[in-house]
Amino acid sequence: MNGTLMARAAVRAIAAVVALAAGGGALALDLNGFLRDRGQGDAAVSYTTESYDEFWVGEMRVSEPALGEVETQSLTLWLAYGLTDRLTLIGNLPYVEAEGDGFAGLAEEDLSDVSLLGAYRLFESEDGRHNVIGGFGLRTIASNYVADAPVSVGDGTADWLFRAVYQFRYRAFYASQQIGFDLRGGDAPDGFPFHTEIGNTWGRTTVSAHYTRLTAEDGTDIGDPGFTFPSNEEEWSRGGVKAFVRVNEGFGVAVAGFTTFDGRNTGDATGFSVGAVLGF
């Protein structure tokens, strides 16, 4: 594969990686350093399923018969388009179904939160190995779902999103590091998303591994006097792997899986995703 095709394959792979935002749910909008060329774009559709039967109340992991096993399924539309060679517009909209099989019978199904973000290349070295990306965007509700519930499809807030990414590339290998800040609305505490990703392309296949951590600024614990679920100090650390296969120059398919290592006021979830990416 020549350098141009390899670079295009890597960009196509990142479409799959971002679209398969396993484990992030409505809060997920993690980036690496690949942008689209002017006038080029990618559209992806992914299906994600995740579940847990234990969760953290504060820092204590528990189970609850009334809740049972909670399964969340989501169908996500993801788009990226190069407005210029340095600026890419990214959008994300998931439809989520969440249900607990405990005797309380808790369930919800609706559009979750729509996200829109501009990613701008602030710096690129002459050899193309080093890139710095800055991102700014908005996440807000896309339907009238119930946010203050133990089983919900989102927090019901309007949030400002800030991202900064450093990426190193060498031939078919890349490594990226994102740091972020989510200025959240309502009574949800502000968040700090941290996303590390490494990947490599072999022929038509790109494989990547990632580690994601979300920390929150203060907030409540489940069970605190007067708490709401959006106000919880929800935190987690998760890791996973993803694989993308380029069927042809304009189409590819991807699979991904993740697990939760630790958390606070969140479920001990594992899950997987499948998706398709179309270039235009």
Backbone torsions as a table, in degrees:
resi	resn	phi	psi	omega
1	MET	NA	127.8	179.2
2	ASN	-74.7	173.1	-173.8
3	GLY	-61.8	-39.5	-178.9
4	THR	-65.1	-47.1	179.4
5	LEU	-65.0	-36.6	178.9
6	MET	-64.4	-43.2	178.6
7	ALA	-63.7	-41.9	179.7
8	ARG	-65.0	-38.8	177.6
9	ALA	-63.1	-39.0	178.9
10	ALA	-65.0	-40.6	177.6
11	VAL	-64.7	-43.1	177.1
12	ARG	-60.7	-37.7	179.0
13	ALA	-64.3	-38.5	-178.8
14	ILE	-68.5	-27.7	172.6
15	ALA	-59.1	-44.3	178.3
16	ALA	-66.4	-41.1	-178.7
17	VAL	-61.8	-45.4	-179.0
18	VAL	-71.4	-41.8	-179.8
19	ALA	-62.5	-36.3	177.7
20	LEU	-88.1	65.3	-177.3
21	ALA	-83.4	59.1	-175.1
22	ALA	-60.3	130.6	173.9
23	GLY	89.9	-9.7	-179.7
24	GLY	-90.6	-26.4	-178.8
25	GLY	61.0	-144.8	-177.4
26	ALA	-67.2	-18.5	-177.8
27	LEU	-85.4	-7.7	-170.9
28	ALA	-80.1	124.5	165.9
29	LEU	-157.2	68.1	-177.6
30	ASP	-91.9	145.9	-174.3
31	LEU	-123.5	157.4	159.4
32	ASN	-124.8	-162.2	-168.9
33	GLY	-94.0	9.9	179.5
34	PHE	-87.7	129.4	175.0
35	LEU	-117.8	167.4	176.9
36	ARG	-91.2	148.9	171.7
37	ASP	-71.3	159.1	180.0
38	ARG	-56.2	130.0	178.3
39	GLY	79.2	2.1	178.7
40	GLN	-112.2	148.3	-177.9
41	GLY	-150.3	173.5	177.0
42	ASP	-139.0	141.2	172.9
43	ALA	-123.7	135.9	-178.4
44	ALA	-134.3	144.5	171.9
45	VAL	-123.7	130.2	-179.5
46	SER	-133.4	150.0	173.9
47	TYR	-116.2	127.6	-179.2
48	THR	-125.7	136.6	172.2
49	THR	-128.6	134.9	177.5
50	GLU	-143.5	157.1	-177.8
51	SER	-153.4	159.7	174.1
52	TYR	-155.5	149.9	173.2
53	ASP	-121.9	2.0	171.5
54	GLU	-131.9	150.7	179.9
55	PHE	-148.0	166.0	-178.7
56	TRP	-97.4	126.0	167.9
57	VAL	-99.8	105.3	-165.2
58	GLY	63.0	-124.2	179.5
59	GLU	-104.0	8.6	-179.0
60	MET	-100.5	124.3	179.7
61	ARG	-85.7	128.0	-174.3
62	VAL	-138.4	172.2	168.4
63	SER	-127.0	158.3	-176.0
64	GLU	-142.0	113.0	-178.2
65	PRO	-57.7	-33.2	179.7
66	ALA	-64.2	-30.6	179.6
67	LEU	-89.0	-42.1	-178.9
68	GLY	68.7	-149.6	175.3
69	GLU	-87.0	127.2	179.9
70	VAL	-100.1	124.8	177.7
71	GLU	-116.7	131.3	178.2
72	THR	-120.5	126.8	175.7
73	GLN	-119.9	139.7	-178.7
74	SER	-140.7	143.2	173.0
75	LEU	-116.3	119.0	-170.0
76	THR	-119.9	133.1	171.0
77	LEU	-101.7	128.6	-177.4
78	TRP	-129.8	134.9	-178.3
79	LEU	-133.5	145.1	172.2
80	ALA	-141.5	136.4	-178.0
81	TYR	-143.4	134.7	179.7
82	GLY	-82.8	104.1	175.5
83	LEU	-71.1	-38.0	170.6
84	THR	-140.5	179.6	176.5
85	ASP	-68.3	-17.3	-178.0
86	ARG	-107.9	-13.6	-173.9
87	LEU	-126.0	121.6	177.7
88	THR	-118.1	133.5	177.0
89	LEU	-97.7	129.8	-175.4
90	ILE	-123.8	132.9	178.0
91	GLY	-130.5	150.5	-175.0
92	ASN	-147.7	128.7	179.7
93	LEU	-142.2	112.2	178.8
94	PRO	-103.1	143.3	167.8
95	TYR	-104.8	124.1	-167.7
96	VAL	-122.4	137.7	171.1
97	GLU	-121.8	119.7	-179.3
98	ALA	-123.3	135.7	-176.7
99	GLU	-151.4	135.1	172.1
100	GLY	-103.2	136.8	-177.3
101	ASP	-92.2	12.2	176.5
102	GLY	-74.5	175.8	-173.7
103	PHE	-69.6	-13.8	176.8
104	ALA	-73.1	-19.7	176.5
105	GLY	62.6	38.8	-176.9
106	LEU	-79.2	133.9	-179.7
107	ALA	-160.5	151.8	173.6
108	GLU	-154.4	146.3	-178.8
109	GLU	-145.9	121.1	-178.1
110	ASP	-175.4	170.6	166.2
111	LEU	-61.1	140.6	179.4
112	SER	-94.2	-120.0	-175.4
113	ASP	-112.8	137.3	175.9
114	VAL	-93.1	136.2	179.5
115	SER	-121.7	141.6	177.0
116	LEU	-140.3	127.6	-173.9
117	LEU	-144.4	139.8	171.6
118	GLY	-100.4	128.1	178.4
119	ALA	-111.6	124.3	-173.3
120	TYR	-121.3	132.6	178.0
121	ARG	-78.2	111.4	-179.9
122	LEU	-84.0	-30.5	-176.0
123	PHE	-155.6	140.4	171.0
124	GLU	-143.1	129.2	179.5
125	SER	-69.7	160.4	-176.6
126	GLU	-60.4	-33.6	-179.4
127	ASP	-87.4	0.1	177.5
128	GLY	77.2	4.1	-175.6
129	ARG	-79.9	-29.1	-174.2
130	HIS	-117.4	128.8	179.0
131	ASN	-133.9	144.1	172.2
132	VAL	-125.8	127.7	-176.8
133	ILE	-119.7	138.0	171.8
134	GLY	-115.4	140.8	-178.6
135	GLY	-132.4	145.0	178.3
136	PHE	-144.8	133.6	-178.6
137	GLY	-164.4	-168.4	-174.9
138	LEU	-138.3	141.0	171.9
139	ARG	-125.6	131.0	-179.1
140	THR	-149.6	166.5	-175.1
141	ILE	-67.4	145.4	179.4
142	ALA	-113.0	0.7	179.4
143	SER	-159.4	175.4	-179.3
144	ASN	-95.0	51.8	178.6
145	TYR	-73.6	163.8	178.0
146	VAL	-88.9	116.2	-175.6
147	ALA	-87.1	-37.3	-173.8
148	ASP	-88.9	74.3	-179.0
149	ALA	-153.6	150.7	-179.9
150	PRO	-66.1	-25.5	173.7
151	VAL	-119.3	109.8	-175.5
152	SER	-146.7	165.4	-179.8
153	VAL	-100.6	2.7	178.4
154	GLY	177.3	178.9	-177.4
155	ASP	-97.6	-5.7	176.9
156	GLY	68.5	34.5	-176.5
157	THR	-119.7	163.8	169.4
158	ALA	-110.3	123.1	-170.7
159	ASP	-125.8	140.3	170.1
160	TRP	-92.1	135.3	-174.3
161	LEU	-115.6	131.5	177.4
162	PHE	-126.8	132.4	-178.8
163	ARG	-135.5	145.0	171.4
164	ALA	-136.4	132.9	-174.6
165	VAL	-133.1	133.4	167.1
166	TYR	-111.0	133.6	178.4
167	GLN	-133.2	137.9	174.1
168	PHE	-112.8	133.0	177.0
169	ARG	-126.8	137.7	172.8
170	TYR	-142.4	111.7	-175.7
171	ARG	53.4	-117.7	-176.3
172	ALA	-93.0	3.3	-176.7
173	PHE	-103.3	144.0	172.1
174	TYR	-142.3	153.5	173.9
175	ALA	-140.8	129.9	-178.0
176	SER	-131.9	151.7	178.2
177	GLN	-134.2	119.4	176.0
178	GLN	-106.0	138.2	164.8
179	ILE	-123.5	148.4	-175.5
180	GLY	-148.5	169.5	174.9
181	PHE	-142.8	126.9	177.1
182	ASP	-109.7	110.7	176.5
183	LEU	-87.0	102.4	-167.4
184	ARG	-95.3	149.3	179.6
185	GLY	-91.7	-179.0	179.4
186	GLY	60.7	-142.8	178.7
187	ASP	-102.5	15.2	176.9
188	ALA	-75.8	134.5	179.1
189	PRO	-71.1	148.3	176.8
190	ASP	-60.2	150.9	-176.0
191	GLY	-124.9	157.5	179.8
192	PHE	-128.6	93.5	178.9
193	PRO	-81.3	135.1	-177.1
194	PHE	-127.5	123.5	-173.6
195	HIS	-136.5	119.8	177.4
196	THR	-112.6	134.4	-176.3
197	GLU	-143.8	136.3	172.0
198	ILE	-131.4	146.4	-178.8
199	GLY	-156.8	164.6	178.4
200	ASN	-149.9	146.5	179.4
201	THR	-109.2	130.0	173.1
202	TRP	-121.2	105.8	-179.1
203	GLY	61.9	-119.3	-179.3
204	ARG	-90.4	-0.4	-172.6
205	THR	-116.1	131.7	172.9
206	THR	-116.9	129.5	178.2
207	VAL	-119.7	135.4	179.3
208	SER	-136.4	157.6	173.7
209	ALA	-127.3	147.8	-178.0
210	HIS	-141.7	154.2	171.7
211	TYR	-129.3	127.9	-177.8
212	THR	-126.4	134.4	176.2
213	ARG	-133.8	132.0	174.2
214	LEU	-116.1	125.5	173.5
215	THR	-117.7	153.7	-177.0
216	ALA	-123.0	150.5	179.4
217	GLU	-91.1	101.2	-179.4
218	ASP	63.8	-140.0	-173.6
219	GLY	97.4	176.7	-177.4
220	THR	-99.6	166.0	168.1
221	ASP	-104.1	151.7	175.4
222	ILE	-56.2	129.3	179.6
223	GLY	95.6	-11.1	175.4
224	ASP	-61.9	149.9	176.7
225	PRO	-56.6	125.6	177.2
226	GLY	73.8	12.7	-177.5
227	PHE	-69.1	154.3	165.7
228	THR	-122.4	156.7	-179.4
229	PHE	-66.0	-39.8	174.7
230	PRO	-62.1	-25.5	-178.3
231	SER	-83.3	-4.7	-177.7
232	ASN	-62.7	145.6	172.4
233	GLU	-79.2	80.2	-175.5
234	GLU	-86.0	121.6	-178.2
235	GLU	-137.3	153.8	175.2
236	TRP	-160.3	160.0	166.7
237	SER	-129.8	130.7	-174.3
238	ARG	-140.0	154.5	177.5
239	GLY	-141.2	156.9	-179.6
240	GLY	-169.7	178.8	178.0
241	VAL	-131.1	152.2	-179.7
242	LYS	-140.3	147.4	177.6
243	ALA	-134.2	137.3	-179.8
244	PHE	-126.5	133.6	177.7
245	VAL	-118.1	122.1	178.9
246	ARG	-84.4	107.6	179.8
247	VAL	-70.9	-46.5	172.5
248	ASN	-149.0	-172.1	-172.5
249	GLU	-66.9	-20.8	-177.3
250	GLY	-113.7	3.2	-174.3
251	PHE	-148.6	143.1	176.6
252	GLY	-154.1	165.6	178.2
253	VAL	-127.4	155.5	-174.8
254	ALA	-145.1	153.8	172.8
255	VAL	-134.8	153.7	-178.6
256	ALA	-153.8	156.0	174.7
257	GLY	-145.9	153.3	179.7
258	PHE	-148.2	162.7	172.9
259	THR	-141.6	157.9	179.8
260	THR	-98.9	131.2	178.9
261	PHE	-91.4	-40.4	-175.0
262	ASP	-159.8	160.2	180.0
263	GLY	-166.5	179.4	176.5
264	ARG	-149.6	122.9	-179.1
265	ASN	54.9	40.8	178.5
266	THR	-149.4	168.1	-178.9
267	GLY	-83.4	148.8	176.1
268	ASP	-83.3	74.4	-166.1
269	ALA	-94.9	149.0	165.8
270	THR	-127.4	155.5	-178.3
271	GLY	-168.7	174.1	175.8
272	PHE	-146.2	162.2	-178.3
273	SER	-137.3	153.7	168.9
274	VAL	-133.7	149.9	-177.6
275	GLY	-161.3	166.7	177.7
276	ALA	-130.3	141.6	-176.9
277	VAL	-125.1	129.0	-179.4
278	LEU	-120.1	126.4	177.0
279	GLY	-90.2	147.7	178.0
280	PHE	-145.1	NA	NA
